[in-house]
């Protein structure tokens, strides 16, 4: 089987969106699936990977080595409510971007006989749909979230406006015209069925994990608590930070670890000046280095704001925690967070600093409980949430399309 995967997002050693794709590609190639990746940017993790080939989509901008700069400028515009509403999110602008992008993809893809093509996120999915008849292949659209809802959550647009409905129509176009749509969770699938409707095939393909240790070590005095993801505004990392003084008073030997990247990082640093807690900041662009560090931690935290987009799918750091057998403390927002209780891999709390702090303390002060939950985390990384198992199920779905 030979498939094409189209990316429009920039790869910068991120531990999120593109890492999901890279991990899935690694597992697919292990199953003898030949994968061709079409991207405007190089993907170092795929270099020298057997059965995986990256085709760089070149244009005048990329030849002048301005792609990364232009991409950052576009991202800046998208984060600005005014620029987004007046320029970037206009129908004709998105249509022009999709048209140009699909032409770039076709210029590379036409020389390769593919069994199916898959677009990652909305722009790449729309570009693939433009090529469906030209290439005469099935199109799979992989949606990582619902873009209009993400823009609402970020304060870029308002719900039930013309722009929101226009973008929802774009989502509808993807869902109705794809041969298969991949989503991250049952909650996301339910949303699409309810808000968009679908006559097509929607498959839940969650993020996955690959075990990094053989067994969980018993630690008699656990003390390292980590928030391993980027500090985005919707991550609600402030909840964890505000719980730190409470945890520190009850458990003085605790050490906190936070990444030093993300849009909420400046405000968190500012808040920390007001409290008598000094967490350790870290960042590893190399995932292997990051996982080596994570193996030394004892409790992993996941915080989220109670917004529909946060309920749609697991965060990447959740699966990283599973892979090294460290139990999870998260605030209960419904959606995917219910898995923590259902699978007995951590503690769910209310969304207050004291309640969250008590959840962390529950694991720090009960090393036996932490150990048993950690073993369950590692077991899930080997079974239900194993990326190789998920890839095998996805390959079966591909076979049904071709």
Residue, then its C-alpha position, 0 to 999 in steps of 0.5 A: x500500500x502506498x499513501x500520500x499524507x499532506x501537511x500544511x503546518x510548520x514543523x519546529x520540533x513541536x511535541x504536538x500536532x506534527x508529532x502525532x503525524x510523525x508517530x503514526x507514520x513510523x507505525x504505518x511504515x512498520x506495517x509495510x505501508x509506503x508513506x509519501x509526505x508532502x509538506x512546505x517544510x522539512x521534517x527532520x524526524x522522517x529523515x532516513x526513515x525506511x519507507x517514508x519519503x518527504x517531498x518538499x513543496x517548493x515555490x518562489x517563497x521557499x526557494x528564497x528561503x522565506x517559507x518559515x518567515x512567511x508562515x510565522x507572519x501568517x500565524x501572527x495575523x491569525x492570532x490577531x482578531x482584527x487581521x483575522x476577521x478583515x483579511x485571513x479568514x475571508x472566504x476568498x483568501x482561504x479559497x486562494x490559499x487552498x487553490x495555490x496549495x493544491x497546485x503545489x501538491x499536485x506538482x509533486x504528487x502527479x508523478x507518484x501512483x498513490x492508493x489514497x491521499x490524506x490531508x492533515x487539518x482543514x487547509x491540507x484536507x481541502x487541497x486534497x479534495x481539489x485533487x480527488x478527481x484529477x488523481x482518481x484516488x480516495x481522500x481521507x481528511x484528518x481533523x485535529x479539532x474543529x477550527x471555527x470553535x478553536x477560533x471562538x475559544x481564542x477570541x478571534x471570532x464570535x460564535x453565530x456570526x457570518x464568519x463562524x458559519x462560513x468556516x463551519x460550511x468549510x468543515x461541512x464541505x470536508x466532511x461531506x466530500x471525503x471518503x473517510x474523516x478521521x477525528x480524535x475522539x468520540x466527543x468530536x465525532x458526536x459534535x460533527x454528527x450533531x452540528x454538521x451532519x454526515x452521510x460519510x464515514x467518520x472514524x475515531x483515531x486517537x493520539x497514541x503512545x509508545x512505551x518508553x520503559x519496561x516497568x514502573x519503578x516504585x518511588x518511596x518519596x515521589x517529589x517531581x510534578x511536571x506540566x509537560x506541554x506548551x503553555x497555551x491560553x486554553x491549557x489553563x496552566x494557571x490552575x496548576x501554578x495557583x495550586x503550587x503554594x498549597x501543595x508546597x505547604x503540605x509537601x515541602x520537598x516537592x519540585x515543580x516543572x513547567x515548559x518555558x514556551x507558549x503564549x501564556x508563558x509571560x503571564x505565568x512568569x509574572x504571576x510567579x513573582x507574587x508567590x513564594x514558589x520557584x518552579x523549574x522551567x525546561x524545554x527539549x526540542x528533541x523528543x528523545x531528550x524530552x522523554x529521558x527527562x520525563x522518565x525522572x518525573x513522578x506526577x504528570x498534570x494536565x489542566x484545561x479550560x472548560x471549552x468544547x474544543x478542549x473536550x474533543x481530544x487528548x493532549x499529547x502530553x497525556x500520552x507522553x505520561x502514559x509512555x513513561x508510567x507516570x499517573x495523571x492529575x487533571x481538572x474534570x472538564x468532561x469529554x476525554x478527561x473521564x478516561x482518567x477515572x474510567x481507566x484508573x490512571x490518575x486523579x480528576x479534580x474540580x477546577x479550583x487551585x485547592x482541589x487541584x492541589x489536593x489531587x496532586x498531594x493524593x499521589x505524592x503522599x501515597x507512593x503505593x497508589x502512585x505506583x499502581x496507577x503508574x503501572x496501569x498507565x504503562x499497560x495502556x501505553x502497551x495496549x489500548x492506546x498503543x500507537x502501533x495498534x492504532x496504526x494497524x486498525x487505521x491500515x484496515x480502514x485504508x484497505x476498505x477504501x482502496 
